[in-house]
Structures are given as structure tokens and as C-alpha cells.
Amino acid sequence: DDEEDGKHVAHGAAFLWGIFGCILGGIPLAALGAWGGAHTATHNDGPVGDLSRSLGEVAIVASKKAKEKQIKEKTSKAAKATAEKLKESFRGRSNRTSTSVSTSSQNPNAQVL
């Protein structure tokens, strides 16, 4: 059971160190940070290893809280609703544009705004 917890902590550390790396230096540093986070969480008994394990535990708690509050489901529902509103907005614009074009083609002296 301790070994399984250690793996979860290492995965959490890899995730957070990868995020930090991505923010600081893009994808190459994200990969290096993820590897380094997992490695130090499992093989380093010093302060760096303690930091990585602590970050891994934070990631685990955050993941559990997100699942508990169903953040993923709520976020995906909100994103879908926003996408639908944007789609309807663009449909409205294209209808107005085609209407103004057809109106100006009927009256050659009409000015297009």
C-alpha cells in the first residue's frame, strides 16, 4: 500500500513539476520537469525530494477535491454552452452580412458601411 501511495505521489509530483516547466520553458522543460519531479519524489531523501513529495501530495488532494466537486463535468458543460452561444453569434453575423450584400446589390447607389 505504501508503494502504491508512493507511485501516486510521484505521479502528482511529475504533473506539477511538468506544469511549472511548461510555464517556464515550454514543452521541453515540461518533459524535463515531469521526469525530474517523479525522480526526486522517489529517489531523493533530501529537501528537494521532500519538496517533490509535498507537491505530489498537493496534486493528489487537488485531484480528489476536483472529483468531489465535479469540476470537470461542470467545466465541460459550461464550455459546450459557450461554444453553442458563439456558434449562434457567428450564424447571426453571417446572416446580417449576406443581407447587407444582397441589399446593396439591389440598389447600386447604396453605400456599404
C-alpha positions, 0 to 999 in steps of 0.5 A, spaced: 500 500 500 505 504 501 508 503 494 502 504 491 501 511 495 508 512 493 507 511 485 501 516 486 505 521 489 510 521 484 505 521 479 502 528 482 509 530 483 511 529 475 504 533 473 506 539 477 513 539 476 511 538 468 506 544 469 511 549 472 516 547 466 511 548 461 510 555 464 517 556 464 520 553 458 515 550 454 514 543 452 521 541 453 522 543 460 515 540 461 518 533 459 524 535 463 520 537 469 515 531 469 521 526 469 525 530 474 519 531 479 517 523 479 525 522 480 526 526 486 519 524 489 522 517 489 529 517 489 531 523 493 531 523 501 533 530 501 529 537 501 528 537 494 525 530 494 521 532 500 519 538 496 517 533 490 513 529 495 509 535 498 507 537 491 505 530 489 501 530 495 498 537 493 496 534 486 493 528 489 488 532 494 487 537 488 485 531 484 480 528 489 477 535 491 476 536 483 472 529 483 468 531 489 466 537 486 465 535 479 469 540 476 470 537 470 463 535 468 461 542 470 467 545 466 465 541 460 458 543 460 459 550 461 464 550 455 459 546 450 454 552 452 459 557 450 461 554 444 453 553 442 452 561 444 458 563 439 456 558 434 449 562 434 453 569 434 457 567 428 450 564 424 447 571 426 453 575 423 453 571 417 446 572 416 446 580 417 452 580 412 449 576 406 443 581 407 447 587 407 450 584 400 444 582 397 441 589 399 446 593 396 446 589 390 439 591 389 440 598 389 447 600 386 447 607 389 447 604 396 453 605 400 456 599 404 458 601 411 
